[in-house]
Amino acid sequence: EIYFLTLNSSQTDSTFLSKIFMKLVERNKAKNKFYGPEILDIENIRIDKDYGIKLICNYLRENCRDTKWLKIGNFGDYFVSASLSEQIANAMECNGHILKLDIEIPWKQKQSIDEKIKK
């Protein structure tokens, strides 16, 4: 069982993050064999931002039943465009389990994502 998985400020790159997401999705598909994580903290990691956001969106679309809180935080000096924010919001529509998503983006874009969580 995994309750809390933190990669915060680690040397995680896009390749490693992709492998972690693939493994978590695989665990989710194993149905009741594995549990968790409930909280996934990927703040302050060095990933290719556009590709990293696509990885995050793909993970959200997989609708992993145990993950309730995804902590993304900020992307340093990288500006998350409106179209990438929309991709995150659309991925949240596919997810029925995330209760909280921590992400630092412009307020209007964040509001769109928050609306998807509340549905």
Buried (B, 14 or more C-beta within 10 A) or exposed (E): EBEEBEBEEBEBEBEBBBEBBBEBBEBBEEEEEBEBBBBBBBBBBBBBBEEBBBBBBBBBBBBBEBBBBBBBBEBEEBEBBEEBBEBBBBBBBEBEEBEEBEBEBEEEBBEBBBEBBEE
